[in-house]
Every structure is written in C-alpha cells, then in structure tokens.
C-alpha cells in the first residue's frame, strides 16, 4: 500500500455518498452486483482507500452511460 494513500473512515464514506446509514453501507458491501470496494480492517475499524472509491465511482458512471 502506498504510504501517501488517503484512507477514509466508515463515517467519511457514508458522508461521501449522501449521509447513507451504516446499514446501507453494510448492504453495499454484501451486494456482489454492486461491487462496492471492501474496506481494510485496522484495529476492528473499517477504512477505505480513496483511490478504490474513485475507481468504483468511475466504473458506476460508465455502467450508467452504457
């Protein structure tokens, strides 16, 4: 992992996507069709790489455009 990689907490991820609930985030993680990036677990806390989220957003936008 890149030491300069920006990591987001679950709360920051939920805020990024419109203040979704933790339950919504839980569902996204389990929906294989959605392919939401899986978090990295550190001390029982979830963190997402910002670059993974950005790639996922680009892929979702491309799916919608097609």
mmJSON file of the N, C-alpha and C atoms, coordinates in Angstrom:
{"data_MODEL":{"atom_site":{
"group_PDB":["ATOM","ATOM","ATOM","ATOM","ATOM","ATOM","ATOM","ATOM","ATOM","ATOM","ATOM","ATOM","ATOM","ATOM","ATOM","ATOM","ATOM","ATOM","ATOM","ATOM","ATOM","ATOM","ATOM","ATOM","ATOM","ATOM","ATOM","ATOM","ATOM","ATOM","ATOM","ATOM","ATOM","ATOM","ATOM","ATOM","ATOM","ATOM","ATOM","ATOM","ATOM","ATOM","ATOM","ATOM","ATOM","ATOM","ATOM","ATOM","ATOM","ATOM","ATOM","ATOM","ATOM","ATOM","ATOM","ATOM","ATOM","ATOM","ATOM","ATOM","ATOM","ATOM","ATOM","ATOM","ATOM","ATOM","ATOM","ATOM","ATOM","ATOM","ATOM","ATOM","ATOM","ATOM","ATOM","ATOM","ATOM","ATOM","ATOM","ATOM","ATOM","ATOM","ATOM","ATOM","ATOM","ATOM","ATOM","ATOM","ATOM","ATOM","ATOM","ATOM","ATOM","ATOM","ATOM","ATOM","ATOM","ATOM","ATOM","ATOM","ATOM","ATOM","ATOM","ATOM","ATOM","ATOM","ATOM","ATOM","ATOM","ATOM","ATOM","ATOM","ATOM","ATOM","ATOM","ATOM","ATOM","ATOM","ATOM","ATOM","ATOM","ATOM","ATOM","ATOM","ATOM","ATOM","ATOM","ATOM","ATOM","ATOM","ATOM","ATOM","ATOM","ATOM","ATOM","ATOM","ATOM","ATOM","ATOM","ATOM","ATOM","ATOM","ATOM","ATOM","ATOM","ATOM","ATOM","ATOM","ATOM","ATOM","ATOM","ATOM","ATOM","ATOM","ATOM","ATOM","ATOM","ATOM","ATOM","ATOM","ATOM","ATOM","ATOM","ATOM","ATOM","ATOM","ATOM","ATOM","ATOM","ATOM","ATOM","ATOM","ATOM","ATOM","ATOM","ATOM","ATOM","ATOM","ATOM","ATOM","ATOM","ATOM","ATOM","ATOM","ATOM","ATOM","ATOM","ATOM","ATOM","ATOM","ATOM","ATOM","ATOM","ATOM","ATOM","ATOM","ATOM","ATOM"],
"id":[1,2,3,4,5,6,7,8,9,10,11,12,13,14,15,16,17,18,19,20,21,22,23,24,25,26,27,28,29,30,31,32,33,34,35,36,37,38,39,40,41,42,43,44,45,46,47,48,49,50,51,52,53,54,55,56,57,58,59,60,61,62,63,64,65,66,67,68,69,70,71,72,73,74,75,76,77,78,79,80,81,82,83,84,85,86,87,88,89,90,91,92,93,94,95,96,97,98,99,100,101,102,103,104,105,106,107,108,109,110,111,112,113,114,115,116,117,118,119,120,121,122,123,124,125,126,127,128,129,130,131,132,133,134,135,136,137,138,139,140,141,142,143,144,145,146,147,148,149,150,151,152,153,154,155,156,157,158,159,160,161,162,163,164,165,166,167,168,169,170,171,172,173,174,175,176,177,178,179,180,181,182,183,184,185,186,187,188,189,190,191,192,193,194,195,196,197,198],
"type_symbol":["N","C","C","N","C","C","N","C","C","N","C","C","N","C","C","N","C","C","N","C","C","N","C","C","N","C","C","N","C","C","N","C","C","N","C","C","N","C","C","N","C","C","N","C","C","N","C","C","N","C","C","N","C","C","N","C","C","N","C","C","N","C","C","N","C","C","N","C","C","N","C","C","N","C","C","N","C","C","N","C","C","N","C","C","N","C","C","N","C","C","N","C","C","N","C","C","N","C","C","N","C","C","N","C","C","N","C","C","N","C","C","N","C","C","N","C","C","N","C","C","N","C","C","N","C","C","N","C","C","N","C","C","N","C","C","N","C","C","N","C","C","N","C","C","N","C","C","N","C","C","N","C","C","N","C","C","N","C","C","N","C","C","N","C","C","N","C","C","N","C","C","N","C","C","N","C","C","N","C","C","N","C","C","N","C","C","N","C","C","N","C","C","N","C","C","N","C","C"],
"label_atom_id":["N","CA","C","N","CA","C","N","CA","C","N","CA","C","N","CA","C","N","CA","C","N","CA","C","N","CA","C","N","CA","C","N","CA","C","N","CA","C","N","CA","C","N","CA","C","N","CA","C","N","CA","C","N","CA","C","N","CA","C","N","CA","C","N","CA","C","N","CA","C","N","CA","C","N","CA","C","N","CA","C","N","CA","C","N","CA","C","N","CA","C","N","CA","C","N","CA","C","N","CA","C","N","CA","C","N","CA","C","N","CA","C","N","CA","C","N","CA","C","N","CA","C","N","CA","C","N","CA","C","N","CA","C","N","CA","C","N","CA","C","N","CA","C","N","CA","C","N","CA","C","N","CA","C","N","CA","C","N","CA","C","N","CA","C","N","CA","C","N","CA","C","N","CA","C","N","CA","C","N","CA","C","N","CA","C","N","CA","C","N","CA","C","N","CA","C","N","CA","C","N","CA","C","N","CA","C","N","CA","C","N","CA","C","N","CA","C","N","CA","C","N","CA","C","N","CA","C","N","CA","C"],
"label_alt_id":[null,null,null,null,null,null,null,null,null,null,null,null,null,null,null,null,null,null,null,null,null,null,null,null,null,null,null,null,null,null,null,null,null,null,null,null,null,null,null,null,null,null,null,null,null,null,null,null,null,null,null,null,null,null,null,null,null,null,null,null,null,null,null,null,null,null,null,null,null,null,null,null,null,null,null,null,null,null,null,null,null,null,null,null,null,null,null,null,null,null,null,null,null,null,null,null,null,null,null,null,null,null,null,null,null,null,null,null,null,null,null,null,null,null,null,null,null,null,null,null,null,null,null,null,null,null,null,null,null,null,null,null,null,null,null,null,null,null,null,null,null,null,null,null,null,null,null,null,null,null,null,null,null,null,null,null,null,null,null,null,null,null,null,null,null,null,null,null,null,null,null,null,null,null,null,null,null,null,null,null,null,null,null,null,null,null,null,null,null,null,null,null,null,null,null,null,null,null],
"label_comp_id":["UNK","UNK","UNK","UNK","UNK","UNK","UNK","UNK","UNK","UNK","UNK","UNK","UNK","UNK","UNK","UNK","UNK","UNK","UNK","UNK","UNK","UNK","UNK","UNK","UNK","UNK","UNK","UNK","UNK","UNK","UNK","UNK","UNK","UNK","UNK","UNK","UNK","UNK","UNK","UNK","UNK","UNK","UNK","UNK","UNK","UNK","UNK","UNK","UNK","UNK","UNK","UNK","UNK","UNK","UNK","UNK","UNK","UNK","UNK","UNK","UNK","UNK","UNK","UNK","UNK","UNK","UNK","UNK","UNK","UNK","UNK","UNK","UNK","UNK","UNK","UNK","UNK","UNK","UNK","UNK","UNK","UNK","UNK","UNK","UNK","UNK","UNK","UNK","UNK","UNK","UNK","UNK","UNK","UNK","UNK","UNK","UNK","UNK","UNK","UNK","UNK","UNK","UNK","UNK","UNK","UNK","UNK","UNK","UNK","UNK","UNK","UNK","UNK","UNK","UNK","UNK","UNK","UNK","UNK","UNK","UNK","UNK","UNK","UNK","UNK","UNK","UNK","UNK","UNK","UNK","UNK","UNK","UNK","UNK","UNK","UNK","UNK","UNK","UNK","UNK","UNK","UNK","UNK","UNK","UNK","UNK","UNK","UNK","UNK","UNK","UNK","UNK","UNK","UNK","UNK","UNK","UNK","UNK","UNK","UNK","UNK","UNK","UNK","UNK","UNK","UNK","UNK","UNK","UNK","UNK","UNK","UNK","UNK","UNK","UNK","UNK","UNK","UNK","UNK","UNK","UNK","UNK","UNK","UNK","UNK","UNK","UNK","UNK","UNK","UNK","UNK","UNK","UNK","UNK","UNK","UNK","UNK","UNK"],
"label_asym_id":["A","A","A","A","A","A","A","A","A","A","A","A","A","A","A","A","A","A","A","A","A","A","A","A","A","A","A","A","A","A","A","A","A","A","A","A","A","A","A","A","A","A","A","A","A","A","A","A","A","A","A","A","A","A","A","A","A","A","A","A","A","A","A","A","A","A","A","A","A","A","A","A","A","A","A","A","A","A","A","A","A","A","A","A","A","A","A","A","A","A","A","A","A","A","A","A","A","A","A","A","A","A","A","A","A","A","A","A","A","A","A","A","A","A","A","A","A","A","A","A","A","A","A","A","A","A","A","A","A","A","A","A","A","A","A","A","A","A","A","A","A","A","A","A","A","A","A","A","A","A","A","A","A","A","A","A","A","A","A","A","A","A","A","A","A","A","A","A","A","A","A","A","A","A","A","A","A","A","A","A","A","A","A","A","A","A","A","A","A","A","A","A","A","A","A","A","A","A"],
"label_entity_id":["1","1","1","1","1","1","1","1","1","1","1","1","1","1","1","1","1","1","1","1","1","1","1","1","1","1","1","1","1","1","1","1","1","1","1","1","1","1","1","1","1","1","1","1","1","1","1","1","1","1","1","1","1","1","1","1","1","1","1","1","1","1","1","1","1","1","1","1","1","1","1","1","1","1","1","1","1","1","1","1","1","1","1","1","1","1","1","1","1","1","1","1","1","1","1","1","1","1","1","1","1","1","1","1","1","1","1","1","1","1","1","1","1","1","1","1","1","1","1","1","1","1","1","1","1","1","1","1","1","1","1","1","1","1","1","1","1","1","1","1","1","1","1","1","1","1","1","1","1","1","1","1","1","1","1","1","1","1","1","1","1","1","1","1","1","1","1","1","1","1","1","1","1","1","1","1","1","1","1","1","1","1","1","1","1","1","1","1","1","1","1","1","1","1","1","1","1","1"],
"label_seq_id":[1,1,1,2,2,2,3,3,3,4,4,4,5,5,5,6,6,6,7,7,7,8,8,8,9,9,9,10,10,10,11,11,11,12,12,12,13,13,13,14,14,14,15,15,15,16,16,16,17,17,17,18,18,18,19,19,19,20,20,20,21,21,21,22,22,22,23,23,23,24,24,24,25,25,25,26,26,26,27,27,27,28,28,28,29,29,29,30,30,30,31,31,31,32,32,32,33,33,33,34,34,34,35,35,35,36,36,36,37,37,37,38,38,38,39,39,39,40,40,40,41,41,41,42,42,42,43,43,43,44,44,44,45,45,45,46,46,46,47,47,47,48,48,48,49,49,49,50,50,50,51,51,51,52,52,52,53,53,53,54,54,54,55,55,55,56,56,56,57,57,57,58,58,58,59,59,59,60,60,60,61,61,61,62,62,62,63,63,63,64,64,64,65,65,65,66,66,66],
"pdbx_PDB_ins_code":[null,null,null,null,null,null,null,null,null,null,null,null,null,null,null,null,null,null,null,null,null,null,null,null,null,null,null,null,null,null,null,null,null,null,null,null,null,null,null,null,null,null,null,null,null,null,null,null,null,null,null,null,null,null,null,null,null,null,null,null,null,null,null,null,null,null,null,null,null,null,null,null,null,null,null,null,null,null,null,null,null,null,null,null,null,null,null,null,null,null,null,null,null,null,null,null,null,null,null,null,null,null,null,null,null,null,null,null,null,null,null,null,null,null,null,null,null,null,null,null,null,null,null,null,null,null,null,null,null,null,null,null,null,null,null,null,null,null,null,null,null,null,null,null,null,null,null,null,null,null,null,null,null,null,null,null,null,null,null,null,null,null,null,null,null,null,null,null,null,null,null,null,null,null,null,null,null,null,null,null,null,null,null,null,null,null,null,null,null,null,null,null,null,null,null,null,null,null],
"Cartn_x":[0.848,0.0,0.89,0.478,1.181,1.084,2.198,2.128,1.425,1.291,0.604,-0.873,-1.339,-2.739,-3.671,-4.697,-5.696,-6.684,-6.906,-7.832,-9.029,-10.229,-11.451,-12.073,-12.605,-13.323,-14.711,-15.411,-16.775,-17.66,-17.495,-18.305,-18.024,-16.774,-16.43,-16.989,-16.979,-17.537,-19.05,-19.712,-21.165,-21.499,-20.714,-20.921,-20.68,-19.657,-19.314,-20.484,-21.256,-22.364,-23.715,-23.755,-25.029,-25.553,-24.657,-25.065,-25.919,-25.496,-26.21,-26.008,-26.892,-26.807,-25.715,-25.324,-24.355,-24.949,-26.271,-26.931,-26.847,-27.002,-26.886,-25.477,-24.49,-23.105,-22.881,-23.423,-23.321,-23.919,-25.071,-25.724,-24.887,-24.335,-23.5,-22.321,-21.731,-20.569,-20.92,-22.146,-22.559,-23.224,-23.499,-24.14,-23.067,-22.911,-21.869,-22.071,-23.315,-23.583,-23.091,-23.135,-22.71,-21.187,-20.508,-19.038,-18.425,-19.034,-18.501,-17.16,-16.171,-14.848,-14.903,-14.148,-14.078,-13.103,-13.414,-12.537,-11.311,-10.362,-9.211,-9.546,-9.382,-9.7,-8.414,-8.432,-7.303,-7.869,-7.436,-7.938,-9.468,-10.061,-11.521,-12.258,-11.565,-12.203,-12.026,-13.034,-13.015,-12.478,-11.573,-11.011,-11.04,-11.375,-11.385,-10.324,-9.664,-8.724,-9.545,-9.216,-9.924,-9.795,-8.646,-8.448,-9.388,-9.658,-10.602,-12.013,-12.396,-13.732,-13.867,-12.829,-12.865,-12.983,-12.242,-12.329,-13.725,-14.305,-15.654,-16.658,-16.508,-17.424,-17.317,-16.111,-15.908,-16.56,-16.387,-16.989,-18.51,-19.088,-20.547,-21.069,-20.335,-20.749,-20.701,-19.692,-19.586,-20.73,-21.114,-22.241,-23.53,-23.751,-24.959,-24.993,-23.811,-23.742,-23.978,-23.678,-23.794,-25.232],
"Cartn_y":[-1.181,0.0,1.24,2.214,3.478,4.221,4.637,5.334,6.685,7.225,8.508,8.331,7.096,6.81,7.432,8.111,8.688,7.591,7.468,6.467,7.184,6.644,7.226,6.263,6.813,6.014,5.694,4.806,4.456,5.708,6.541,7.762,8.678,8.813,9.648,9.066,7.747,7.097,7.324,7.153,7.371,8.815,9.761,11.173,11.408,10.801,10.968,10.578,9.595,9.108,9.573,10.784,11.41,11.074,10.86,10.539,9.276,8.256,6.985,6.371,5.491,4.84,3.772,3.355,2.27,0.98,0.805,-0.375,-0.366,0.79,0.882,0.489,0.999,0.657,-0.843,-1.421,-2.865,-3.641,-3.19,-3.864,-3.737,-2.554,-2.357,-3.32,-3.522,-4.402,-5.852,-6.239,-7.62,-7.864,-6.801,-6.926,-7.129,-8.362,-8.68,-7.943,-7.687,-6.97,-5.527,-4.936,-3.55,-3.423,-4.449,-4.498,-3.306,-2.927,-1.826,-2.248,-1.353,-1.724,-2.202,-3.232,-3.773,-2.933,-2.776,-1.968,-2.741,-2.001,-2.566,-2.454,-3.532,-3.537,-3.296,-2.257,-1.937,-1.718,-2.53,-2.442,-2.451,-3.366,-3.536,-2.315,-1.464,-0.308,-0.447,0.022,-0.093,1.189,1.012,2.127,1.768,2.753,2.571,3.443,2.893,3.711,4.629,5.902,6.874,6.512,6.007,5.638,4.5,3.544,2.455,3.0,3.929,4.528,5.314,6.062,6.854,5.941,4.83,3.878,3.275,2.959,2.394,3.403,4.661,5.706,5.834,5.786,5.868,4.679,3.494,2.296,2.371,2.864,3.002,4.013,5.101,6.118,5.544,4.74,4.124,3.144,2.398,1.455,2.197,3.323,4.105,4.715,5.108,5.734,4.731,3.465,2.419,2.017],
"Cartn_z":[0.0,0.0,0.0,-0.76,-0.86,0.478,1.059,2.349,2.264,1.07,0.886,0.543,0.543,0.209,1.237,0.754,1.646,2.027,3.332,3.843,4.456,4.205,4.756,5.76,6.826,7.817,7.275,7.96,7.553,7.568,8.581,8.657,7.467,7.085,5.94,4.644,4.52,3.331,3.287,4.416,4.453,4.089,4.562,4.232,2.743,2.198,0.772,-0.129,0.292,-0.524,-0.001,0.526,0.867,2.239,3.19,4.565,4.639,3.882,3.948,5.324,5.698,7.008,6.998,8.187,8.299,7.732,7.873,7.321,5.793,5.173,3.712,3.284,3.995,3.681,3.858,4.892,5.136,3.957,3.477,2.335,1.074,0.84,-0.344,-0.332,0.826,0.926,0.622,0.832,0.621,-0.729,-1.472,-2.774,-3.849,-4.3,-5.279,-6.595,-6.968,-8.225,-8.159,-6.984,-6.805,-6.823,-6.353,-6.335,-5.604,-4.479,-3.682,-3.086,-3.098,-2.568,-1.12,-0.846,0.508,1.346,2.615,3.463,3.92,4.44,5.133,6.615,7.346,8.773,9.564,10.373,11.245,12.648,13.597,14.978,15.028,14.296,14.232,13.697,12.966,12.326,10.82,10.086,8.632,8.007,7.044,6.292,4.811,4.002,2.554,1.919,0.889,0.127,-0.781,-0.737,-1.568,-3.044,-3.45,-4.856,-5.269,-4.366,-4.669,-4.856,-4.001,-4.112,-5.41,-5.762,-7.001,-8.218,-8.226,-9.342,-9.422,-8.286,-8.256,-8.814,-8.432,-8.931,-10.444,-10.977,-12.435,-13.133,-12.575,-13.162,-13.137,-12.032,-11.938,-12.963,-13.125,-14.097,-15.513,-15.808,-17.135,-17.368,-16.33,-16.456,-16.77,-16.104,-16.326,-17.717,-18.215,-19.524,-20.652,-20.379,-21.425,-21.66],
"occupancy":[1.0,1.0,1.0,1.0,1.0,1.0,1.0,1.0,1.0,1.0,1.0,1.0,1.0,1.0,1.0,1.0,1.0,1.0,1.0,1.0,1.0,1.0,1.0,1.0,1.0,1.0,1.0,1.0,1.0,1.0,1.0,1.0,1.0,1.0,1.0,1.0,1.0,1.0,1.0,1.0,1.0,1.0,1.0,1.0,1.0,1.0,1.0,1.0,1.0,1.0,1.0,1.0,1.0,1.0,1.0,1.0,1.0,1.0,1.0,1.0,1.0,1.0,1.0,1.0,1.0,1.0,1.0,1.0,1.0,1.0,1.0,1.0,1.0,1.0,1.0,1.0,1.0,1.0,1.0,1.0,1.0,1.0,1.0,1.0,1.0,1.0,1.0,1.0,1.0,1.0,1.0,1.0,1.0,1.0,1.0,1.0,1.0,1.0,1.0,1.0,1.0,1.0,1.0,1.0,1.0,1.0,1.0,1.0,1.0,1.0,1.0,1.0,1.0,1.0,1.0,1.0,1.0,1.0,1.0,1.0,1.0,1.0,1.0,1.0,1.0,1.0,1.0,1.0,1.0,1.0,1.0,1.0,1.0,1.0,1.0,1.0,1.0,1.0,1.0,1.0,1.0,1.0,1.0,1.0,1.0,1.0,1.0,1.0,1.0,1.0,1.0,1.0,1.0,1.0,1.0,1.0,1.0,1.0,1.0,1.0,1.0,1.0,1.0,1.0,1.0,1.0,1.0,1.0,1.0,1.0,1.0,1.0,1.0,1.0,1.0,1.0,1.0,1.0,1.0,1.0,1.0,1.0,1.0,1.0,1.0,1.0,1.0,1.0,1.0,1.0,1.0,1.0,1.0,1.0,1.0,1.0,1.0,1.0],
"B_iso_or_equiv":[0.0,0.0,0.0,0.0,0.0,0.0,0.0,0.0,0.0,0.0,0.0,0.0,0.0,0.0,0.0,0.0,0.0,0.0,0.0,0.0,0.0,0.0,0.0,0.0,0.0,0.0,0.0,0.0,0.0,0.0,0.0,0.0,0.0,0.0,0.0,0.0,0.0,0.0,0.0,0.0,0.0,0.0,0.0,0.0,0.0,0.0,0.0,0.0,0.0,0.0,0.0,0.0,0.0,0.0,0.0,0.0,0.0,0.0,0.0,0.0,0.0,0.0,0.0,0.0,0.0,0.0,0.0,0.0,0.0,0.0,0.0,0.0,0.0,0.0,0.0,0.0,0.0,0.0,0.0,0.0,0.0,0.0,0.0,0.0,0.0,0.0,0.0,0.0,0.0,0.0,0.0,0.0,0.0,0.0,0.0,0.0,0.0,0.0,0.0,0.0,0.0,0.0,0.0,0.0,0.0,0.0,0.0,0.0,0.0,0.0,0.0,0.0,0.0,0.0,0.0,0.0,0.0,0.0,0.0,0.0,0.0,0.0,0.0,0.0,0.0,0.0,0.0,0.0,0.0,0.0,0.0,0.0,0.0,0.0,0.0,0.0,0.0,0.0,0.0,0.0,0.0,0.0,0.0,0.0,0.0,0.0,0.0,0.0,0.0,0.0,0.0,0.0,0.0,0.0,0.0,0.0,0.0,0.0,0.0,0.0,0.0,0.0,0.0,0.0,0.0,0.0,0.0,0.0,0.0,0.0,0.0,0.0,0.0,0.0,0.0,0.0,0.0,0.0,0.0,0.0,0.0,0.0,0.0,0.0,0.0,0.0,0.0,0.0,0.0,0.0,0.0,0.0,0.0,0.0,0.0,0.0,0.0,0.0],
"pdbx_formal_charge":[null,null,null,null,null,null,null,null,null,null,null,null,null,null,null,null,null,null,null,null,null,null,null,null,null,null,null,null,null,null,null,null,null,null,null,null,null,null,null,null,null,null,null,null,null,null,null,null,null,null,null,null,null,null,null,null,null,null,null,null,null,null,null,null,null,null,null,null,null,null,null,null,null,null,null,null,null,null,null,null,null,null,null,null,null,null,null,null,null,null,null,null,null,null,null,null,null,null,null,null,null,null,null,null,null,null,null,null,null,null,null,null,null,null,null,null,null,null,null,null,null,null,null,null,null,null,null,null,null,null,null,null,null,null,null,null,null,null,null,null,null,null,null,null,null,null,null,null,null,null,null,null,null,null,null,null,null,null,null,null,null,null,null,null,null,null,null,null,null,null,null,null,null,null,null,null,null,null,null,null,null,null,null,null,null,null,null,null,null,null,null,null,null,null,null,null,null,null],
"auth_seq_id":[1,1,1,2,2,2,3,3,3,4,4,4,5,5,5,6,6,6,7,7,7,8,8,8,9,9,9,10,10,10,11,11,11,12,12,12,13,13,13,14,14,14,15,15,15,16,16,16,17,17,17,18,18,18,19,19,19,20,20,20,21,21,21,22,22,22,23,23,23,24,24,24,25,25,25,26,26,26,27,27,27,28,28,28,29,29,29,30,30,30,31,31,31,32,32,32,33,33,33,34,34,34,35,35,35,36,36,36,37,37,37,38,38,38,39,39,39,40,40,40,41,41,41,42,42,42,43,43,43,44,44,44,45,45,45,46,46,46,47,47,47,48,48,48,49,49,49,50,50,50,51,51,51,52,52,52,53,53,53,54,54,54,55,55,55,56,56,56,57,57,57,58,58,58,59,59,59,60,60,60,61,61,61,62,62,62,63,63,63,64,64,64,65,65,65,66,66,66],
"auth_comp_id":["UNK","UNK","UNK","UNK","UNK","UNK","UNK","UNK","UNK","UNK","UNK","UNK","UNK","UNK","UNK","UNK","UNK","UNK","UNK","UNK","UNK","UNK","UNK","UNK","UNK","UNK","UNK","UNK","UNK","UNK","UNK","UNK","UNK","UNK","UNK","UNK","UNK","UNK","UNK","UNK","UNK","UNK","UNK","UNK","UNK","UNK","UNK","UNK","UNK","UNK","UNK","UNK","UNK","UNK","UNK","UNK","UNK","UNK","UNK","UNK","UNK","UNK","UNK","UNK","UNK","UNK","UNK","UNK","UNK","UNK","UNK","UNK","UNK","UNK","UNK","UNK","UNK","UNK","UNK","UNK","UNK","UNK","UNK","UNK","UNK","UNK","UNK","UNK","UNK","UNK","UNK","UNK","UNK","UNK","UNK","UNK","UNK","UNK","UNK","UNK","UNK","UNK","UNK","UNK","UNK","UNK","UNK","UNK","UNK","UNK","UNK","UNK","UNK","UNK","UNK","UNK","UNK","UNK","UNK","UNK","UNK","UNK","UNK","UNK","UNK","UNK","UNK","UNK","UNK","UNK","UNK","UNK","UNK","UNK","UNK","UNK","UNK","UNK","UNK","UNK","UNK","UNK","UNK","UNK","UNK","UNK","UNK","UNK","UNK","UNK","UNK","UNK","UNK","UNK","UNK","UNK","UNK","UNK","UNK","UNK","UNK","UNK","UNK","UNK","UNK","UNK","UNK","UNK","UNK","UNK","UNK","UNK","UNK","UNK","UNK","UNK","UNK","UNK","UNK","UNK","UNK","UNK","UNK","UNK","UNK","UNK","UNK","UNK","UNK","UNK","UNK","UNK","UNK","UNK","UNK","UNK","UNK","UNK"],
"auth_asym_id":["A","A","A","A","A","A","A","A","A","A","A","A","A","A","A","A","A","A","A","A","A","A","A","A","A","A","A","A","A","A","A","A","A","A","A","A","A","A","A","A","A","A","A","A","A","A","A","A","A","A","A","A","A","A","A","A","A","A","A","A","A","A","A","A","A","A","A","A","A","A","A","A","A","A","A","A","A","A","A","A","A","A","A","A","A","A","A","A","A","A","A","A","A","A","A","A","A","A","A","A","A","A","A","A","A","A","A","A","A","A","A","A","A","A","A","A","A","A","A","A","A","A","A","A","A","A","A","A","A","A","A","A","A","A","A","A","A","A","A","A","A","A","A","A","A","A","A","A","A","A","A","A","A","A","A","A","A","A","A","A","A","A","A","A","A","A","A","A","A","A","A","A","A","A","A","A","A","A","A","A","A","A","A","A","A","A","A","A","A","A","A","A","A","A","A","A","A","A"],
"auth_atom_id":["N","CA","C","N","CA","C","N","CA","C","N","CA","C","N","CA","C","N","CA","C","N","CA","C","N","CA","C","N","CA","C","N","CA","C","N","CA","C","N","CA","C","N","CA","C","N","CA","C","N","CA","C","N","CA","C","N","CA","C","N","CA","C","N","CA","C","N","CA","C","N","CA","C","N","CA","C","N","CA","C","N","CA","C","N","CA","C","N","CA","C","N","CA","C","N","CA","C","N","CA","C","N","CA","C","N","CA","C","N","CA","C","N","CA","C","N","CA","C","N","CA","C","N","CA","C","N","CA","C","N","CA","C","N","CA","C","N","CA","C","N","CA","C","N","CA","C","N","CA","C","N","CA","C","N","CA","C","N","CA","C","N","CA","C","N","CA","C","N","CA","C","N","CA","C","N","CA","C","N","CA","C","N","CA","C","N","CA","C","N","CA","C","N","CA","C","N","CA","C","N","CA","C","N","CA","C","N","CA","C","N","CA","C","N","CA","C","N","CA","C","N","CA","C","N","CA","C","N","CA","C"],
"pdbx_PDB_model_num":[1,1,1,1,1,1,1,1,1,1,1,1,1,1,1,1,1,1,1,1,1,1,1,1,1,1,1,1,1,1,1,1,1,1,1,1,1,1,1,1,1,1,1,1,1,1,1,1,1,1,1,1,1,1,1,1,1,1,1,1,1,1,1,1,1,1,1,1,1,1,1,1,1,1,1,1,1,1,1,1,1,1,1,1,1,1,1,1,1,1,1,1,1,1,1,1,1,1,1,1,1,1,1,1,1,1,1,1,1,1,1,1,1,1,1,1,1,1,1,1,1,1,1,1,1,1,1,1,1,1,1,1,1,1,1,1,1,1,1,1,1,1,1,1,1,1,1,1,1,1,1,1,1,1,1,1,1,1,1,1,1,1,1,1,1,1,1,1,1,1,1,1,1,1,1,1,1,1,1,1,1,1,1,1,1,1,1,1,1,1,1,1,1,1,1,1,1,1]
}}}
